[in-house]
Amino acid sequence: MKRGFVVLCLCIVAMAGYFTTDRWAIRHATLTFHDVLRDDRNVTVEVAVRRDRQMQAMAEMIELPVAILSHGNTVKNTEYSFLTNVFASRGYLVVSIQHDLDSDAPMVTKVGELYVGRLPQYQRGITNIKFAIEEMKKRQPNADYSKLTMVGHSNGGDIAMYFAKQYPDEIKKVVTLDNLRVPFMTDGKFKILSFRSHDQHFKPDPGVVPDEEQCEKAGITVVNTDFQHNDMRDTGPEKAKDSIQAMLDKFLADTDSAVAPVDTRNAPPKILEPGPVSLYVPVEKPPQTFGEKLKKSLSLTETKKVPSATN
């Protein structure tokens, strides 16, 4: 009974929140962690989560699916809200990690080396992801960190794919936007969605993107677009972002359990999803008998006061 009361209170608070803030549907927060094993290196993350789903997780009603987003080279982790909002609207806890610091050495292409010399950046990215997950477990324990959806653009897409190669049993699915260096996994262990640009300056290395037959066998969806490489972030044209959002939402609808998305721009959701707790339905009282009506009428007559006369 006590737990039901707590859940009801949380639901009321969450519903009130929808009407008192501009960003009523999705909560965004920035957190900075300090990795003492790497000279107190700052690992900053932006977290996005649907408010109602977060409340349900806090009440231990559900476990949130987790998406990890990695940004492109020289791009900030906050420049992909058009992606994080799609995942969050479908009930994900989205963690966008800032991999690069101003103090880091610039990324240099080294022809002839594995991944053209980008391996140190990928390894640092994996360390950042693992560290951020451990910190997030302390703050949002009711989430499924054992099966991750890895997301990334450009160099971040390569970090996502490299992480999936190293830890395939920890992967739920992978979404990349124009990664160029790390070849896709083709063993079919998880679904992959990849958006490819039509940009002459950003071509994938040979063997990165599988051919059509391999994709079909491995459950890989490749979307060839007319967009430029740098269109695939918040600064890109609306046409590009809208197209990517629509295809991503369809991919999630086809590969996830049914969690209906919410409109994060126009109107609040109709009601919180109840999860395993039934919605309150008032019990309809049976109609009164003639005797009950007569008794009630007599009772009211007896207690009614006669108004006093006034001059």
N, C-alpha and C positions, 0 to 999 in steps of 0.2 A: 504493500500500500504506500509506504514511504517513497519507494522508487518511482511508483506511478505518479505521485505528487510532484517529485523532482522533474520528471520528464515533462509533465504538463506545464510546469513553470518555465522550463527551458523553451518549450514550444511557443508559449505566449511571448516570452522575451524576444525570440527569434522573429516571430511574425511582426511584432512592434518595430523591430529594427528595419524591416523592409520598407516601412513607410517614413522613416526618420533620417535616411541617409541617401545620397545620390547613388552610391555604389551598393545598393541594397542587396543584390543577389550574390555577389562574390566579394569575399574579404581578401584584401591584399595587405601583406605585411613584409617588412624588410628586417632580416635578422643577420647579425654578424657573429660568427664563431671564431675562436682563437685556437689554432692547432699548436699546442705546446711542443709537440714532437717535431715541428718544423719551424722552430724559432718564433713561435706565436704568430704564425702566418694567419692573416685574416681570410676567412672564407665567408663571403657575404652571399646570402640567398634571398630571393623574393619568393614568398609563399602565396599561393592563390588557392582558395577553397570556397565552395558554396557554403553560405552561412548555415542553412538548414542541415546540410549533411555534416558539417562540423559539430553542430549541436547534438545531432544523433550519435556521432562518434564519442563525444564527451560523455553522453549518457550511457555509453556502452551498448547501444542498440545496433550499431553497424561497425564494420571495419572499412576504412577508406582505401580505395586503390591509389597507387602512387605513380606519378609521372615525374621523371627527372629531365629537365631541359638544359641543354648546353648551347651556349651562344657561339657565333662565328668569330673568327679572328678580328681583333680590334673593335668588336661590337660589344655593347653592354648587355648584361643578362636581363635588363629591364626592357629591352627593345623587341620583345616577342609577345606582347600582351594579346595580340590577335590569335595566337596559338594557345596560350595559357587559359584564356577565357573559354575556349572550346572544351578543353579537358575539364576545367573546373565546373563548367555548366553541366557536364555529365557525371559529376560526383567525385572527380579525382582530387586528391591533394597534390598540387603541382609545386615542385621545388625547382626554381631556376637559379643555377649556380654561377657566380662570377668566378671564372677560372683564372683570368689574367689579372695581374696587378701591375701598376705603373713601374714598380721596381723590377719586374721580370725582364729578362733579355728578350729582344724582339724575335719573332719566329722567322727562321731563315730556311729557304728551300735549298736542299743539297741533292742535286741530281745524282742518281746512282745508288743512293742509300735507301734503306727500307722506308717506305712511306715518305720519300724525298726528305728525310731528316726530321720528320714531325713526331717520331716516337716519344721523345722526352715530354712533349706537350700532352700526348695521349696518356702517358703514365701519370703525369701530374693531375690530369683530369680525373683519372680513376681514383687517385688518392683523395682528391677534393670530394668526389661523390661519396666514397666510403665514409669519410669523416663527417660530411654533412648528414648522411643518413643516421649515423650513430647519435648525432646531436638532435636530430628531429625526433628520434625515438623517445627522447627525454621530454620533449615538448608536446608531441602528438603521438602518444603510444598506440592509440587505436587505429592504426593504419597498417596495410599489408606491405611491409618492406621486403618481403621474401620473393615477391614477383613484381618486378619493376617494368614500367613502360619507359623506354629510353627515347628521347626526342632531341634532335639537334639540327642546326643549320651550318652548312659549310664545314669548317674545322670542328664545330660542335657536333655535326652529324658523324664525322669520323670518330670523335670521342665516344659517341653513343654506340657506334658499330663495333669499335674496339672493345668497349666494356662488354658488349654482348658476346664477343668472341672469347673473352677471358672468363666470363661468368654466365654461360648459357643457361644454366639451371635456375638463375635468378631473374630471368627475363620473361615477361609476359608478351610484349610486342615491341617493335622498333619503328620509329617514324623519323625519316631523315629528309632534309631539304637541301638537295644539291651537294651532298658530301662527295669528295673527289679522290680520296686516297685509299681508304680501307675497303677491301672487297666485301660484298654482302655475304652473309652466311646462307648457304643453300641446302642445309640439311633438313629444313622444314620443321625445326623445333618450335618456332614461333612465327607469327605473321609479321611481315615487313611492308610498310608503305613508304614509298620514296617519290618525292616531287623533283623533277629534273628541269633545269632552266634551258633556255635557248640562247645561250650566251657564248659568243666566240672566244671570250677571254677566260672562261672557266669551263674547261673540259675535264671529265673524269679520266683518271689514269686507266690504261688498258686492263681489263679484267675486273674492274670495280663493280660495274653494273652487269648482272647476268643477262643472257639473251632471253628471248621470249619463252622458249621451251623450258629453260631452267626455272624461270619465274613461275610458270604455271605449275610445275612439279613441286616447287618449294613453298608455294603460297605467298609469293612476293607480288605486290602491286606496284608497278612503276607508272607514274603519271608524267607524261611528257608535256610540258607547257610551252607557251610562247613568251614567258616572262624572263627577265634578266636575273642574274644570280643575286644581286643586291635588292631585288624587288621583294624577296621573301623575308621581310621583317617589317616592323611597324612603320618605317619610313617609306615603304613601297606603295604603289598605287592601290586604290581601293579595289579595283577590278581583280588584281592579283590576290589580295588578301581574302576577298569574298570567295573567290574560286577555291582557294586552298582550304578555307574554313569549311565550305560545303562538302568537299571531298573528304576532309578529315572527319567531319561529323558523321558522314555515311560510313566510313571505315570503323569508327568506334561503335556505331549502332549495329554493324554487322558482326563485330568481334567481341563485344562486351555483353554482360547481362543487362537486362532492360532497366536503365536509369534514364528517365526522360530528361532531356535538357531543359533549361529554363531560359527565357528571353532576358538577357542581361541588360537590355537597353530601353525597352518600352513599357513593360508592365510587371508588377510583382507576381510571383506564382500564386495560384489559386489557394493552395494550402500546403503546409508541410507534409511530406510523405511520412506516413505513420510508422513505417518499418514494421517490426513484429508486434507493435502495440496497436490494438484496435481503436479506431476513431470513436469518440463518445457519441452515442445515439440515445436521445431522450426516450424514456419508456412512456408509451401512450397510455393514459389512464382510461379505464372502462367508463362508459356513460353512466351517469347517476340514475338511480331508480326514482320513481315518483315519491316513495317514502322518504328517501334521503333528501330530495329537493324540498319536501314539505318541512322536514325537521330543520334544515338549514334556514328556511324562511322564517320559521317560528323563533329560532335562536336569534336571528337578526332583529326581529320585532321586539323581543324582550330586552335586548341590550341597547336599543335605540333611545337616545335621550330626547325628552320633550323640550323644545326650545323655550327659554324663559321670555315672559312678556317684557316689552320695552316701552318706555314713555317717549 
